[in-house]
Amino acid sequence: MSQTFENKRQQEIDAYLEGKMSQDEVIAFEEKLAKDSVLKEDVLLQRSLHQSFNEDDWSTIPNEADNEELQSIKSALRNEDNTAISSTIRSVETHYLEVNTPSKKKGNTRFYMRVAIAAIVLALLTLPFLMQVNTTSHYVQYANWEDLPSLRTKGDTQAKIIEGESLYLSQKYKETIQYLEHNIAVNDPYYSYALIYTGASYFQTDNLEKAHETYDLLINSNTLQSSYGYWYKLLLYLKIDDTQKAKEILELILSNQDHYNYSEAKKLQKELEKE
């Protein structure tokens, strides 16, 4: 794979994850994703990295203009949280700069991304000891904020909700809230999806109270997606280590086999019972 092709591929991934593609471009790119397993893997890797960094933490690292791999990674890896993870990755980057001279640096993008992913996993294992908020292992295992139900398919009728999804995937959480609350009305056929993304955005901005309120609306929406609200409220309680509330929500999920993530809830309940 040529360096030019690799750079173009990276630019496409960046544009997709940062919501800079038009609707037609998104549709074309997602068609490629469905056919190209390597491209899909790269997108998943970069999305994981994209949500694990704080840009300010990179200020002490040399910013080499000709280091295309490093620059593309830096531009994507921003998050308001997880500064402990960023610190861990910084040590990996320092080593990368030391050992990857221009003569050695050929097609190392995916290799470096995998190294960074490994460092993230290591940091996540120690995160409960580094952060003031007690994030339990159960939360880390079951949280699926990166895999919310999507309607990003062909057709203009879903344009409003697609725009909301794009804003969320670009980590523009405040903009997501504002857009969905002003553009998706209660009688809109995609209102339940708007509530899912709005609640997730409130969570991402540390407004747990509003997140709970939003998912209560979803639960009471009398839609096919209403049971999703139980699952996301469960994640909120796991995040703050409120085991009692988590168990109460689990009972509600397990009261109906048709509820969203019923099987996952059943596994989690068994794990909690062992503790």
Secondary structure, DSSP 8 states (H G I E B T S, - for coil): --HHHHHHHHHHHHHHHTT-S-HHHHHHHHHHHHH-HHHHHHHHHHHHHHTS--GGGGTTS---TT-HHHHHHHHH---SS-HHHHHHHHHHHHHHHHH--TTT-SS-HHHHHHHHHHHHHHHHHHHHHHSSS---HHHHHH--TTS------S-GGGHHHHHHHHHHHTT-HHHHHHHHHHH--TTSTTHHHHHHHHHHHHHHTT-HHHHHHHHHHHHTT-STTTTHHHHHHHHHHHHTT-HHHHHHHHHHHTT-TTSTTHHHHHHHHHHHHT-
